[in-house]
């Protein structure tokens, strides 16, 4: 019993010593300018389904403040590609690889000075069913998942950039 108590006390002491090294740690969203600047980004996406989806996901990720005037404008360019994979003997693809590349340019407002530019690439696969509607639904689901992941990556890149004081 005494040995168990000693082991438990030693484990607590080691855990406390390990946590004391985190004194300089600050969460990414701990700096108030990160959240407020993300909320002040106006996203301009290209026309089309994928542009609409990524704009919606970015507005949600940034917690866009629709009542305040934007501090930044983000111009997006999207490139989509679909590659057949898993071709059957009758030359019909059973799976597709969907690739979404989102290039963004962040511009300070009202000056229009370039603030940051970047690019994210998302690759995923989806099944192609023999039924036409199921195949369309799978393709649209892939577009939505890719747009959501691209928005998440852009949000993370911008949050790190803003936490560093707007320096790359």
N, C-alpha and C positions, 0 to 999 in steps of 0.2 A: 504493500500500500504506500509506504514511504517513497519507494522508488518511482511509483506512478506520479505522485505529487511533485517530486523533484523534476521528472521529465516534463510534466505539464508546465511548471514554472519556467523551466529552461526554454521551452517552446514559446511561451508568451514573451519572454525577454528577447528572444531572437526576432520574433515578429515585430515587437515594438522598435527594435533597433533598425529593422528593415524599413519600417514606415517612416522613421525619422529622416531618411534620405529623400523623401518626397517633399521636403519643405519648399523647394523652389518650383514645384510643379504648378502650372496653371492650366485649367481646362481650355480647350480651343475656343469654346463659346463663353469663357469667363470674362473676356474683354468686352465691354459694352459696345464698342465701335463695330465689332464684328457683326453682331445681330442687327443693329440699326442700319449699317451699310448694306448688308444683304437684303434687308427689307426695302431698301430704297433703290433697287435695281429694276429698271424697266426692260423686259425681255422682248426683243423684236425677232420673231421666228419666221421662216419662210412659209408660204402657203402650203396647204396639204395636210393630210392626216397626221403624219409624223411630226411636222412642225407644230401643229396644234397640241399634240400630246406632250412634246418636250417642253413647250411653253407652260402648259398647265402644271407639269411636274416641277419645273423650276420655280414658278410662282408659289407652289406649295412648299417646296424646300426652302425658299428664301423667306417664307412667311411675309409675302409682299404686303406692304402697307399701301392700300389703294387711296387713302385720304391724303397722304403726304406727296409732295412733289419729288420726283426721282432725283437721286444724286448721280446715278450712272445709267447708261443705256448699254444693253448687251445686244450686239448684232450676231445672229447665228447663221451659219451655213451648214446644211446637212447633206451628206452623201450616203446613199443607201445602195447596198448590193446584196444579191441573193444568188447563192451557188448551190446547184443540186449535189447532193451527197447520197450515198446508198442507192445507186441505180439498180433496178431489177433487171432481169433478163430481157424483158420487153421494152427496155430503155426508158422506164418511167422512174423518176426519183421518189424514194420513200422518205427521205429527210432532206431538209434544206439548211444551209448555213446562212444566217442573216447578219450582215455587218453594217453598223451605223457609225459613221464618223461625224462628229459635231465639232466644227471650228467656231470659236467665239472670239469676239473682240469687245472689250469693255472700254467705254468712252466716258470720261468725266463730263458732267453737265454743270453748268451751261457752256463751259469753255469748249467742249468738243475735243479736248486733248486725249490721245490714246492713254489708257491706264494699264491695261493688261490684255494679253491675247493668249490663247491656248487651244488645245485640241484634245478631244477624248475619243477613243475608239472602243466600241462594244461589239463583241462577237458572240452569237448564240445560235443554237440549232433548234429546229422544231420538226415534228412529224408531218408528213403530207398524207392525208387520208384519201381513199378512193372516192369518197363522197365530196362533191364540189363545195357544199356549204361548210363542211368540217375542215376542208383544206383552207378556205378563206378565213374561217375563224381562227385557225392555228397561225396563219400568217399575220393576222391583225393582233393576236396575242403576243407574237414575237415582236412586232413593232412597239407595242405598249411596254413590254418588259425592257426592250433596248432603250427606249426613250426615258424610262424611269431610272435605269442604271446610268445612262449618260448624264442625266440631271443630278444624280447623287454625286457622281465624280466631279462635275463642274462645281457643285456647291462646296465640296471638300477642298478643291483647289483654290477657290476664291476665299473660303474661310481662312485657310492657312496664309494666303497672301494678305488678307486684311489683318490677321493677328500679328503679322510681321510688320505692320505699319504701312502696308501698301508697297512693299519692296519684294521683288522676286528673289 
